[in-house]
Amino acid sequence: MGLLALLCTVFVSCPAVMAREPQCSRFHYEEQLLEKVIRSEIRMETLDTAMEKVRTDMEAELIKLKGNKGINIISNHMYEFLSGLNSVNL
């Protein structure tokens, strides 16, 4: 009788233990991935805009330094730095 009770308990509890996890469709994962890619693109565009603003501000400052003080050590270093930025092509 004890063996029968044990077998009944095992068969009754097995479906609860081996219940399947809810499955999401393939489209759900693709939608999440697409949203993530779009957010990344927006962040990259924002960074690109900010980098371009920094580049133009530094170029304007370099022109101002050259106009006010002539070519000196600081402006030479800034010119080299900006030349390096321009060659990167972000």
mmCIF file as gemmi writes it, N, C-alpha and C atoms, coordinates in Angstrom:
data_model
loop_
_atom_site.group_PDB
_atom_site.id
_atom_site.type_symbol
_atom_site.label_atom_id
_atom_site.label_alt_id
_atom_site.label_comp_id
_atom_site.label_asym_id
_atom_site.label_entity_id
_atom_site.label_seq_id
_atom_site.pdbx_PDB_ins_code
_atom_site.Cartn_x
_atom_site.Cartn_y
_atom_site.Cartn_z
_atom_site.occupancy
_atom_site.B_iso_or_equiv
_atom_site.pdbx_formal_charge
_atom_site.auth_seq_id
_atom_site.auth_asym_id
_atom_site.pdbx_PDB_model_num
ATOM 1 N N . MET Axp A 1 ? 0.828 -1.185 0 1 0 ? 1 A 1
ATOM 2 C CA . MET Axp A 1 ? 0 0 0 1 0 ? 1 A 1
ATOM 3 C C . MET Axp A 1 ? 0.88 1.259 0 1 0 ? 1 A 1
ATOM 4 N N . GLY Axp A 2 ? 2.004 1.218 0.745 1 0 ? 2 A 1
ATOM 5 C CA . GLY Axp A 2 ? 2.906 2.366 0.815 1 0 ? 2 A 1
ATOM 6 C C . GLY Axp A 2 ? 3.556 2.664 -0.529 1 0 ? 2 A 1
ATOM 7 N N . LEU Axp A 3 ? 3.83 1.56 -1.278 1 0 ? 3 A 1
ATOM 8 C CA . LEU Axp A 3 ? 4.449 1.736 -2.595 1 0 ? 3 A 1
ATOM 9 C C . LEU Axp A 3 ? 3.456 2.385 -3.56 1 0 ? 3 A 1
ATOM 10 N N . LEU Axp A 4 ? 2.196 2.001 -3.473 1 0 ? 4 A 1
ATOM 11 C CA . LEU Axp A 4 ? 1.173 2.583 -4.319 1 0 ? 4 A 1
ATOM 12 C C . LEU Axp A 4 ? 0.996 4.072 -4.016 1 0 ? 4 A 1
ATOM 13 N N . ALA Axp A 5 ? 1.026 4.444 -2.736 1 0 ? 5 A 1
ATOM 14 C CA . ALA Axp A 5 ? 0.907 5.849 -2.347 1 0 ? 5 A 1
ATOM 15 C C . ALA Axp A 5 ? 2.107 6.647 -2.856 1 0 ? 5 A 1
ATOM 16 N N . LEU Axp A 6 ? 3.276 6.043 -2.767 1 0 ? 6 A 1
ATOM 17 C CA . LEU Axp A 6 ? 4.491 6.712 -3.253 1 0 ? 6 A 1
ATOM 18 C C . LEU Axp A 6 ? 4.419 6.934 -4.764 1 0 ? 6 A 1
ATOM 19 N N . LEU Axp A 7 ? 3.975 5.919 -5.51 1 0 ? 7 A 1
ATOM 20 C CA . LEU Axp A 7 ? 3.862 6.053 -6.962 1 0 ? 7 A 1
ATOM 21 C C . LEU Axp A 7 ? 2.822 7.101 -7.34 1 0 ? 7 A 1
ATOM 22 N N . CYS Axp A 8 ? 1.722 7.144 -6.643 1 0 ? 8 A 1
ATOM 23 C CA . CYS Axp A 8 ? 0.691 8.154 -6.923 1 0 ? 8 A 1
ATOM 24 C C . CYS Axp A 8 ? 1.23 9.549 -6.656 1 0 ? 8 A 1
ATOM 25 N N . THR Axp A 9 ? 1.964 9.699 -5.582 1 0 ? 9 A 1
ATOM 26 C CA . THR Axp A 9 ? 2.537 10.996 -5.242 1 0 ? 9 A 1
ATOM 27 C C . THR Axp A 9 ? 3.527 11.439 -6.32 1 0 ? 9 A 1
ATOM 28 N N . VAL Axp A 10 ? 4.348 10.527 -6.8 1 0 ? 10 A 1
ATOM 29 C CA . VAL Axp A 10 ? 5.335 10.855 -7.831 1 0 ? 10 A 1
ATOM 30 C C . VAL Axp A 10 ? 4.641 11.25 -9.119 1 0 ? 10 A 1
ATOM 31 N N . PHE Axp A 11 ? 3.63 10.494 -9.543 1 0 ? 11 A 1
ATOM 32 C CA . PHE Axp A 11 ? 2.95 10.808 -10.795 1 0 ? 11 A 1
ATOM 33 C C . PHE Axp A 11 ? 2.142 12.092 -10.706 1 0 ? 11 A 1
ATOM 34 N N . VAL Axp A 12 ? 1.617 12.414 -9.542 1 0 ? 12 A 1
ATOM 35 C CA . VAL Axp A 12 ? 0.848 13.643 -9.391 1 0 ? 12 A 1
ATOM 36 C C . VAL Axp A 12 ? 1.77 14.854 -9.361 1 0 ? 12 A 1
ATOM 37 N N . SER Axp A 13 ? 2.932 14.743 -8.73 1 0 ? 13 A 1
ATOM 38 C CA . SER Axp A 13 ? 3.83 15.889 -8.589 1 0 ? 13 A 1
ATOM 39 C C . SER Axp A 13 ? 4.743 16.093 -9.796 1 0 ? 13 A 1
ATOM 40 N N . CYS Axp A 14 ? 4.932 15.079 -10.617 1 0 ? 14 A 1
ATOM 41 C CA . CYS Axp A 14 ? 5.833 15.213 -11.774 1 0 ? 14 A 1
ATOM 42 C C . CYS Axp A 14 ? 5.403 16.301 -12.74 1 0 ? 14 A 1
ATOM 43 N N . PRO Axp A 15 ? 4.153 16.394 -13.143 1 0 ? 15 A 1
ATOM 44 C CA . PRO Axp A 15 ? 3.794 17.471 -14.079 1 0 ? 15 A 1
ATOM 45 C C . PRO Axp A 15 ? 4.074 18.854 -13.506 1 0 ? 15 A 1
ATOM 46 N N . ALA Axp A 16 ? 3.927 19.042 -12.205 1 0 ? 16 A 1
ATOM 47 C CA . ALA Axp A 16 ? 4.199 20.348 -11.608 1 0 ? 16 A 1
ATOM 48 C C . ALA Axp A 16 ? 5.687 20.655 -11.649 1 0 ? 16 A 1
ATOM 49 N N . VAL Axp A 17 ? 6.514 19.665 -11.431 1 0 ? 17 A 1
ATOM 50 C CA . VAL Axp A 17 ? 7.963 19.859 -11.429 1 0 ? 17 A 1
ATOM 51 C C . VAL Axp A 17 ? 8.484 20.021 -12.856 1 0 ? 17 A 1
ATOM 52 N N . MET Axp A 18 ? 7.924 19.294 -13.777 1 0 ? 18 A 1
ATOM 53 C CA . MET Axp A 18 ? 8.415 19.316 -15.149 1 0 ? 18 A 1
ATOM 54 C C . MET Axp A 18 ? 7.576 20.224 -16.036 1 0 ? 18 A 1
ATOM 55 N N . ALA Axp A 19 ? 6.903 21.188 -15.446 1 0 ? 19 A 1
ATOM 56 C CA . ALA Axp A 19 ? 6.084 22.1 -16.237 1 0 ? 19 A 1
ATOM 57 C C . ALA Axp A 19 ? 6.974 22.892 -17.191 1 0 ? 19 A 1
ATOM 58 N N . ARG Axp A 20 ? 6.471 23.125 -18.375 1 0 ? 20 A 1
ATOM 59 C CA . ARG Axp A 20 ? 7.247 23.852 -19.373 1 0 ? 20 A 1
ATOM 60 C C . ARG Axp A 20 ? 7.213 25.34 -19.07 1 0 ? 20 A 1
ATOM 61 N N . GLU Axp A 21 ? 8.316 25.988 -19.33 1 0 ? 21 A 1
ATOM 62 C CA . GLU Axp A 21 ? 8.375 27.432 -19.16 1 0 ? 21 A 1
ATOM 63 C C . GLU Axp A 21 ? 7.605 28.077 -20.305 1 0 ? 21 A 1
ATOM 64 N N . PRO Axp A 22 ? 7.033 29.245 -20.053 1 0 ? 22 A 1
ATOM 65 C CA . PRO Axp A 22 ? 6.303 29.907 -21.142 1 0 ? 22 A 1
ATOM 66 C C . PRO Axp A 22 ? 7.277 30.265 -22.273 1 0 ? 22 A 1
ATOM 67 N N . GLN Axp A 23 ? 6.876 29.97 -23.473 1 0 ? 23 A 1
ATOM 68 C CA . GLN Axp A 23 ? 7.716 30.231 -24.634 1 0 ? 23 A 1
ATOM 69 C C . GLN Axp A 23 ? 7.266 31.514 -25.321 1 0 ? 23 A 1
ATOM 70 N N . CYS Axp A 24 ? 8.208 32.365 -25.643 1 0 ? 24 A 1
ATOM 71 C CA . CYS Axp A 24 ? 7.909 33.558 -26.422 1 0 ? 24 A 1
ATOM 72 C C . CYS Axp A 24 ? 8.191 33.233 -27.884 1 0 ? 24 A 1
ATOM 73 N N . SER Axp A 25 ? 7.475 33.871 -28.74 1 0 ? 25 A 1
ATOM 74 C CA . SER Axp A 25 ? 7.681 33.605 -30.164 1 0 ? 25 A 1
ATOM 75 C C . SER Axp A 25 ? 9.016 34.196 -30.624 1 0 ? 25 A 1
ATOM 76 N N . ARG Axp A 26 ? 9.453 33.738 -31.761 1 0 ? 26 A 1
ATOM 77 C CA . ARG Axp A 26 ? 10.706 34.239 -32.335 1 0 ? 26 A 1
ATOM 78 C C . ARG Axp A 26 ? 10.6 35.73 -32.618 1 0 ? 26 A 1
ATOM 79 N N . PHE Axp A 27 ? 9.409 36.175 -32.956 1 0 ? 27 A 1
ATOM 80 C CA . PHE Axp A 27 ? 9.209 37.581 -33.275 1 0 ? 27 A 1
ATOM 81 C C . PHE Axp A 27 ? 9.394 38.474 -32.049 1 0 ? 27 A 1
ATOM 82 N N . HIS Axp A 28 ? 9.084 37.951 -30.88 1 0 ? 28 A 1
ATOM 83 C CA . HIS Axp A 28 ? 9.277 38.731 -29.646 1 0 ? 28 A 1
ATOM 84 C C . HIS Axp A 28 ? 10.759 39.044 -29.452 1 0 ? 28 A 1
ATOM 85 N N . TYR Axp A 29 ? 11.618 38.045 -29.635 1 0 ? 29 A 1
ATOM 86 C CA . TYR Axp A 29 ? 13.056 38.263 -29.481 1 0 ? 29 A 1
ATOM 87 C C . TYR Axp A 29 ? 13.589 39.182 -30.576 1 0 ? 29 A 1
ATOM 88 N N . GLU Axp A 30 ? 13.098 39.024 -31.796 1 0 ? 30 A 1
ATOM 89 C CA . GLU Axp A 30 ? 13.548 39.891 -32.881 1 0 ? 30 A 1
ATOM 90 C C . GLU Axp A 30 ? 13.129 41.337 -32.634 1 0 ? 30 A 1
ATOM 91 N N . GLU Axp A 31 ? 11.939 41.531 -32.082 1 0 ? 31 A 1
ATOM 92 C CA . GLU Axp A 31 ? 11.471 42.875 -31.765 1 0 ? 31 A 1
ATOM 93 C C . GLU Axp A 31 ? 12.357 43.514 -30.699 1 0 ? 31 A 1
ATOM 94 N N . GLN Axp A 32 ? 12.714 42.736 -29.668 1 0 ? 32 A 1
ATOM 95 C CA . GLN Axp A 32 ? 13.606 43.262 -28.632 1 0 ? 32 A 1
ATOM 96 C C . GLN Axp A 32 ? 14.962 43.621 -29.221 1 0 ? 32 A 1
ATOM 97 N N . LEU Axp A 33 ? 15.492 42.773 -30.082 1 0 ? 33 A 1
ATOM 98 C CA . LEU Axp A 33 ? 16.786 43.037 -30.701 1 0 ? 33 A 1
ATOM 99 C C . LEU Axp A 33 ? 16.73 44.288 -31.573 1 0 ? 33 A 1
ATOM 100 N N . LEU Axp A 34 ? 15.668 44.445 -32.337 1 0 ? 34 A 1
ATOM 101 C CA . LEU Axp A 34 ? 15.519 45.623 -33.188 1 0 ? 34 A 1
ATOM 102 C C . LEU Axp A 34 ? 15.434 46.898 -32.359 1 0 ? 34 A 1
ATOM 103 N N . GLU Axp A 35 ? 14.697 46.85 -31.262 1 0 ? 35 A 1
ATOM 104 C CA . GLU Axp A 35 ? 14.619 48.02 -30.379 1 0 ? 35 A 1
ATOM 105 C C . GLU Axp A 35 ? 15.992 48.384 -29.826 1 0 ? 35 A 1
ATOM 106 N N . LYS Axp A 36 ? 16.763 47.376 -29.452 1 0 ? 36 A 1
ATOM 107 C CA . LYS Axp A 36 ? 18.102 47.62 -28.905 1 0 ? 36 A 1
ATOM 108 C C . LYS Axp A 36 ? 19.014 48.232 -29.968 1 0 ? 36 A 1
ATOM 109 N N . VAL Axp A 37 ? 18.93 47.742 -31.187 1 0 ? 37 A 1
ATOM 110 C CA . VAL Axp A 37 ? 19.748 48.28 -32.279 1 0 ? 37 A 1
ATOM 111 C C . VAL Axp A 37 ? 19.378 49.727 -32.55 1 0 ? 37 A 1
ATOM 112 N N . ILE Axp A 38 ? 18.084 50.03 -32.55 1 0 ? 38 A 1
ATOM 113 C CA . ILE Axp A 38 ? 17.646 51.406 -32.801 1 0 ? 38 A 1
ATOM 114 C C . ILE Axp A 38 ? 18.129 52.334 -31.699 1 0 ? 38 A 1
ATOM 115 N N . ARG Axp A 39 ? 18.044 51.889 -30.429 1 0 ? 39 A 1
ATOM 116 C CA . ARG Axp A 39 ? 18.549 52.716 -29.325 1 0 ? 39 A 1
ATOM 117 C C . ARG Axp A 39 ? 20.049 52.955 -29.474 1 0 ? 39 A 1
ATOM 118 N N . SER Axp A 40 ? 20.781 51.938 -29.896 1 0 ? 40 A 1
ATOM 119 C CA . SER Axp A 40 ? 22.231 52.089 -30.099 1 0 ? 40 A 1
ATOM 120 C C . SER Axp A 40 ? 22.528 53.073 -31.222 1 0 ? 40 A 1
ATOM 121 N N . GLU Axp A 41 ? 21.751 53.019 -32.296 1 0 ? 41 A 1
ATOM 122 C CA . GLU Axp A 41 ? 21.952 53.959 -33.4 1 0 ? 41 A 1
ATOM 123 C C . GLU Axp A 41 ? 21.692 55.391 -32.954 1 0 ? 41 A 1
ATOM 124 N N . ILE Axp A 42 ? 20.653 55.586 -32.154 1 0 ? 42 A 1
ATOM 125 C CA . ILE Axp A 42 ? 20.353 56.935 -31.665 1 0 ? 42 A 1
ATOM 126 C C . ILE Axp A 42 ? 21.488 57.45 -30.789 1 0 ? 42 A 1
ATOM 127 N N . ARG Axp A 43 ? 22.018 56.578 -29.922 1 0 ? 43 A 1
ATOM 128 C CA . ARG Axp A 43 ? 23.157 56.983 -29.075 1 0 ? 43 A 1
ATOM 129 C C . ARG Axp A 43 ? 24.369 57.33 -29.925 1 0 ? 43 A 1
ATOM 130 N N . MET Axp A 44 ? 24.64 56.542 -30.963 1 0 ? 44 A 1
ATOM 131 C CA . MET Axp A 44 ? 25.789 56.813 -31.827 1 0 ? 44 A 1
ATOM 132 C C . MET Axp A 44 ? 25.623 58.136 -32.571 1 0 ? 44 A 1
ATOM 133 N N . GLU Axp A 45 ? 24.418 58.427 -33.034 1 0 ? 45 A 1
ATOM 134 C CA . GLU Axp A 45 ? 24.177 59.704 -33.7 1 0 ? 45 A 1
ATOM 135 C C . GLU Axp A 45 ? 24.388 60.869 -32.745 1 0 ? 45 A 1
ATOM 136 N N . THR Axp A 46 ? 23.953 60.707 -31.492 1 0 ? 46 A 1
ATOM 137 C CA . THR Axp A 46 ? 24.154 61.754 -30.485 1 0 ? 46 A 1
ATOM 138 C C . THR Axp A 46 ? 25.64 61.955 -30.217 1 0 ? 46 A 1
ATOM 139 N N . LEU Axp A 47 ? 26.382 60.866 -30.084 1 0 ? 47 A 1
ATOM 140 C CA . LEU Axp A 47 ? 27.828 60.965 -29.874 1 0 ? 47 A 1
ATOM 141 C C . LEU Axp A 47 ? 28.525 61.602 -31.077 1 0 ? 47 A 1
ATOM 142 N N . ASP Axp A 48 ? 28.098 61.232 -32.266 1 0 ? 48 A 1
ATOM 143 C CA . ASP Axp A 48 ? 28.697 61.796 -33.472 1 0 ? 48 A 1
ATOM 144 C C . ASP Axp A 48 ? 28.469 63.302 -33.538 1 0 ? 48 A 1
ATOM 145 N N . THR Axp A 49 ? 27.256 63.733 -33.19 1 0 ? 49 A 1
ATOM 146 C CA . THR Axp A 49 ? 26.945 65.169 -33.175 1 0 ? 49 A 1
ATOM 147 C C . THR Axp A 49 ? 27.794 65.891 -32.138 1 0 ? 49 A 1
ATOM 148 N N . ALA Axp A 50 ? 27.924 65.302 -30.958 1 0 ? 50 A 1
ATOM 149 C CA . ALA Axp A 50 ? 28.723 65.922 -29.899 1 0 ? 50 A 1
ATOM 150 C C . ALA Axp A 50 ? 30.195 66.001 -30.307 1 0 ? 50 A 1
ATOM 151 N N . MET Axp A 51 ? 30.724 64.944 -30.922 1 0 ? 51 A 1
ATOM 152 C CA . MET Axp A 51 ? 32.123 64.953 -31.361 1 0 ? 51 A 1
ATOM 153 C C . MET Axp A 51 ? 32.343 66.011 -32.435 1 0 ? 51 A 1
ATOM 154 N N . GLU Axp A 52 ? 31.403 66.158 -33.347 1 0 ? 52 A 1
ATOM 155 C CA . GLU Axp A 52 ? 31.539 67.166 -34.396 1 0 ? 52 A 1
ATOM 156 C C . GLU Axp A 52 ? 31.517 68.568 -33.8 1 0 ? 52 A 1
ATOM 157 N N . LYS Axp A 53 ? 30.681 68.796 -32.789 1 0 ? 53 A 1
ATOM 158 C CA . LYS Axp A 53 ? 30.634 70.101 -32.125 1 0 ? 53 A 1
ATOM 159 C C . LYS Axp A 53 ? 31.958 70.4 -31.432 1 0 ? 53 A 1
ATOM 160 N N . VAL Axp A 54 ? 32.526 69.406 -30.755 1 0 ? 54 A 1
ATOM 161 C CA . VAL Axp A 54 ? 33.82 69.595 -30.096 1 0 ? 54 A 1
ATOM 162 C C . VAL Axp A 54 ? 34.892 69.91 -31.127 1 0 ? 54 A 1
ATOM 163 N N . ARG Axp A 55 ? 34.855 69.192 -32.244 1 0 ? 55 A 1
ATOM 164 C CA . ARG Axp A 55 ? 35.854 69.422 -33.297 1 0 ? 55 A 1
ATOM 165 C C . ARG Axp A 55 ? 35.76 70.847 -33.843 1 0 ? 55 A 1
ATOM 166 N N . THR Axp A 56 ? 34.553 71.327 -34.139 1 0 ? 56 A 1
ATOM 167 C CA . THR Axp A 56 ? 34.405 72.679 -34.679 1 0 ? 56 A 1
ATOM 168 C C . THR Axp A 56 ? 34.771 73.735 -33.637 1 0 ? 56 A 1
ATOM 169 N N . ASP Axp A 57 ? 34.425 73.485 -32.366 1 0 ? 57 A 1
ATOM 170 C CA . ASP Axp A 57 ? 34.809 74.432 -31.312 1 0 ? 57 A 1
ATOM 171 C C . ASP Axp A 57 ? 36.323 74.52 -31.175 1 0 ? 57 A 1
ATOM 172 N N . MET Axp A 58 ? 36.998 73.378 -31.244 1 0 ? 58 A 1
ATOM 173 C CA . MET Axp A 58 ? 38.456 73.384 -31.126 1 0 ? 58 A 1
ATOM 174 C C . MET Axp A 58 ? 39.099 74.055 -32.337 1 0 ? 58 A 1
ATOM 175 N N . GLU Axp A 59 ? 38.548 73.831 -33.52 1 0 ? 59 A 1
ATOM 176 C CA . GLU Axp A 59 ? 39.094 74.494 -34.698 1 0 ? 59 A 1
ATOM 177 C C . GLU Axp A 59 ? 38.915 76.009 -34.606 1 0 ? 59 A 1
ATOM 178 N N . ALA Axp A 60 ? 37.76 76.451 -34.105 1 0 ? 60 A 1
ATOM 179 C CA . ALA Axp A 60 ? 37.526 77.89 -33.939 1 0 ? 60 A 1
ATOM 180 C C . ALA Axp A 60 ? 38.494 78.471 -32.911 1 0 ? 60 A 1
ATOM 181 N N . GLU Axp A 61 ? 38.743 77.74 -31.848 1 0 ? 61 A 1
ATOM 182 C CA . GLU Axp A 61 ? 39.689 78.203 -30.825 1 0 ? 61 A 1
ATOM 183 C C . GLU Axp A 61 ? 41.102 78.263 -31.396 1 0 ? 61 A 1
ATOM 184 N N . LEU Axp A 62 ? 41.454 77.312 -32.211 1 0 ? 62 A 1
ATOM 185 C CA . LEU Axp A 62 ? 42.773 77.311 -32.833 1 0 ? 62 A 1
ATOM 186 C C . LEU Axp A 62 ? 42.943 78.524 -33.753 1 0 ? 62 A 1
ATOM 187 N N . ILE Axp A 63 ? 41.924 78.836 -34.53 1 0 ? 63 A 1
ATOM 188 C CA . ILE Axp A 63 ? 41.987 80.003 -35.41 1 0 ? 63 A 1
ATOM 189 C C . ILE Axp A 63 ? 42.121 81.282 -34.589 1 0 ? 63 A 1
ATOM 190 N N . LYS Axp A 64 ? 41.38 81.34 -33.473 1 0 ? 64 A 1
ATOM 191 C CA . LYS Axp A 64 ? 41.468 82.519 -32.614 1 0 ? 64 A 1
ATOM 192 C C . LYS Axp A 64 ? 42.877 82.645 -32.016 1 0 ? 64 A 1
ATOM 193 N N . LEU Axp A 65 ? 43.453 81.525 -31.57 1 0 ? 65 A 1
ATOM 194 C CA . LEU Axp A 65 ? 44.805 81.573 -31.008 1 0 ? 65 A 1
ATOM 195 C C . LEU Axp A 65 ? 45.826 82.009 -32.061 1 0 ? 65 A 1
ATOM 196 N N . LYS Axp A 66 ? 45.687 81.492 -33.264 1 0 ? 66 A 1
ATOM 197 C CA . LYS Axp A 66 ? 46.62 81.873 -34.321 1 0 ? 66 A 1
ATOM 198 C C . LYS Axp A 66 ? 46.48 83.349 -34.658 1 0 ? 66 A 1
ATOM 199 N N . GLY Axp A 67 ? 45.241 83.846 -34.662 1 0 ? 67 A 1
ATOM 200 C CA . GLY Axp A 67 ? 45.014 85.251 -35 1 0 ? 67 A 1
ATOM 201 C C . GLY Axp A 67 ? 45.512 86.189 -33.918 1 0 ? 67 A 1
ATOM 202 N N . ASN Axp A 68 ? 45.353 85.842 -32.655 1 0 ? 68 A 1
ATOM 203 C CA . ASN Axp A 68 ? 45.73 86.725 -31.555 1 0 ? 68 A 1
ATOM 204 C C . ASN Axp A 68 ? 47.213 86.67 -31.226 1 0 ? 68 A 1
ATOM 205 N N . LYS Axp A 69 ? 47.807 85.503 -31.238 1 0 ? 69 A 1
ATOM 206 C CA . LYS Axp A 69 ? 49.163 85.352 -30.716 1 0 ? 69 A 1
ATOM 207 C C . LYS Axp A 69 ? 50.152 84.819 -31.739 1 0 ? 69 A 1
ATOM 208 N N . GLY Axp A 70 ? 49.731 84.599 -32.924 1 0 ? 70 A 1
ATOM 209 C CA . GLY Axp A 70 ? 50.633 84.001 -33.891 1 0 ? 70 A 1
ATOM 210 C C . GLY Axp A 70 ? 50.76 82.514 -33.61 1 0 ? 70 A 1
ATOM 211 N N . ILE Axp A 71 ? 51.596 81.868 -34.385 1 0 ? 71 A 1
ATOM 212 C CA . ILE Axp A 71 ? 51.791 80.439 -34.176 1 0 ? 71 A 1
ATOM 213 C C . ILE Axp A 71 ? 52.786 80.268 -33.038 1 0 ? 71 A 1
ATOM 214 N N . ASN Axp A 72 ? 52.327 79.648 -31.963 1 0 ? 72 A 1
ATOM 215 C CA . ASN Axp A 72 ? 53.206 79.359 -30.827 1 0 ? 72 A 1
ATOM 216 C C . ASN Axp A 72 ? 53.135 77.871 -30.519 1 0 ? 72 A 1
ATOM 217 N N . ILE Axp A 73 ? 53.753 77.482 -29.448 1 0 ? 73 A 1
ATOM 218 C CA . ILE Axp A 73 ? 53.829 76.063 -29.096 1 0 ? 73 A 1
ATOM 219 C C . ILE Axp A 73 ? 52.448 75.469 -28.858 1 0 ? 73 A 1
ATOM 220 N N . ILE Axp A 74 ? 51.597 76.195 -28.146 1 0 ? 74 A 1
ATOM 221 C CA . ILE Axp A 74 ? 50.263 75.663 -27.822 1 0 ? 74 A 1
ATOM 222 C C . ILE Axp A 74 ? 49.446 75.458 -29.09 1 0 ? 74 A 1
ATOM 223 N N . SER Axp A 75 ? 49.432 76.446 -29.954 1 0 ? 75 A 1
ATOM 224 C CA . SER Axp A 75 ? 48.626 76.299 -31.166 1 0 ? 75 A 1
ATOM 225 C C . SER Axp A 75 ? 49.186 75.208 -32.069 1 0 ? 75 A 1
ATOM 226 N N . ASN Axp A 76 ? 50.519 75.022 -32.079 1 0 ? 76 A 1
ATOM 227 C CA . ASN Axp A 76 ? 51.095 73.932 -32.862 1 0 ? 76 A 1
ATOM 228 C C . ASN Axp A 76 ? 50.608 72.582 -32.358 1 0 ? 76 A 1
ATOM 229 N N . HIS Axp A 77 ? 50.579 72.427 -31.038 1 0 ? 77 A 1
ATOM 230 C CA . HIS Axp A 77 ? 50.097 71.171 -30.47 1 0 ? 77 A 1
ATOM 231 C C . HIS Axp A 77 ? 48.607 70.974 -30.762 1 0 ? 77 A 1
ATOM 232 N N . MET Axp A 78 ? 47.831 72.039 -30.672 1 0 ? 78 A 1
ATOM 233 C CA . MET Axp A 78 ? 46.411 71.928 -30.983 1 0 ? 78 A 1
ATOM 234 C C . MET Axp A 78 ? 46.219 71.587 -32.458 1 0 ? 78 A 1
ATOM 235 N N . TYR Axp A 79 ? 47.037 72.185 -33.325 1 0 ? 79 A 1
ATOM 236 C CA . TYR Axp A 79 ? 46.935 71.893 -34.755 1 0 ? 79 A 1
ATOM 237 C C . TYR Axp A 79 ? 47.247 70.424 -35.027 1 0 ? 79 A 1
ATOM 238 N N . GLU Axp A 80 ? 48.282 69.906 -34.376 1 0 ? 80 A 1
ATOM 239 C CA . GLU Axp A 80 ? 48.626 68.494 -34.546 1 0 ? 80 A 1
ATOM 240 C C . GLU Axp A 80 ? 47.501 67.603 -34.033 1 0 ? 80 A 1
ATOM 241 N N . PHE Axp A 81 ? 46.924 67.983 -32.899 1 0 ? 81 A 1
ATOM 242 C CA . PHE Axp A 81 ? 45.824 67.213 -32.336 1 0 ? 81 A 1
ATOM 243 C C . PHE Axp A 81 ? 44.62 67.209 -33.282 1 0 ? 81 A 1
ATOM 244 N N . LEU Axp A 82 ? 44.264 68.371 -33.806 1 0 ? 82 A 1
ATOM 245 C CA . LEU Axp A 82 ? 43.121 68.454 -34.717 1 0 ? 82 A 1
ATOM 246 C C . LEU Axp A 82 ? 43.403 67.728 -36.031 1 0 ? 82 A 1
ATOM 247 N N . SER Axp A 83 ? 44.629 67.764 -36.488 1 0 ? 83 A 1
ATOM 248 C CA . SER Axp A 83 ? 44.963 67.021 -37.693 1 0 ? 83 A 1
ATOM 249 C C . SER Axp A 83 ? 44.763 65.534 -37.472 1 0 ? 83 A 1
ATOM 250 N N . GLY Axp A 84 ? 45.129 65.074 -36.277 1 0 ? 84 A 1
ATOM 251 C CA . GLY Axp A 84 ? 44.904 63.677 -35.934 1 0 ? 84 A 1
ATOM 252 C C . GLY Axp A 84 ? 43.431 63.34 -35.869 1 0 ? 84 A 1
ATOM 253 N N . LEU Axp A 85 ? 42.62 64.266 -35.325 1 0 ? 85 A 1
ATOM 254 C CA . LEU Axp A 85 ? 41.158 64.048 -35.261 1 0 ? 85 A 1
ATOM 255 C C . LEU Axp A 85 ? 40.565 63.985 -36.656 1 0 ? 85 A 1
ATOM 256 N N . ASN Axp A 86 ? 41.011 64.869 -37.533 1 0 ? 86 A 1
ATOM 257 C CA . ASN Axp A 86 ? 40.47 64.884 -38.889 1 0 ? 86 A 1
ATOM 258 C C . ASN Axp A 86 ? 40.815 63.622 -39.662 1 0 ? 86 A 1
ATOM 259 N N . SER Axp A 87 ? 41.947 63.013 -39.346 1 0 ? 87 A 1
ATOM 260 C CA . SER Axp A 87 ? 42.335 61.798 -40.07 1 0 ? 87 A 1
ATOM 261 C C . SER Axp A 87 ? 41.607 60.572 -39.572 1 0 ? 87 A 1
ATOM 262 N N . VAL Axp A 88 ? 40.963 60.648 -38.397 1 0 ? 88 A 1
ATOM 263 C CA . VAL Axp A 88 ? 40.27 59.482 -37.843 1 0 ? 88 A 1
ATOM 264 C C . VAL Axp A 88 ? 38.992 59.176 -38.604 1 0 ? 88 A 1
ATOM 265 N N . ASN Axp A 89 ? 38.257 60.178 -39.05 1 0 ? 89 A 1
ATOM 266 C CA . ASN Axp A 89 ? 37 60.018 -39.785 1 0 ? 89 A 1
ATOM 267 C C . ASN Axp A 89 ? 35.979 59.211 -38.995 1 0 ? 89 A 1
ATOM 268 N N . LEU Axp A 90 ? 35.502 59.784 -37.9 1 0 ? 90 A 1
ATOM 269 C CA . LEU Axp A 90 ? 34.483 59.095 -37.1 1 0 ? 90 A 1
ATOM 270 C C . LEU Axp A 90 ? 33.239 59.06 -37.855 1 0 ? 90 A 1
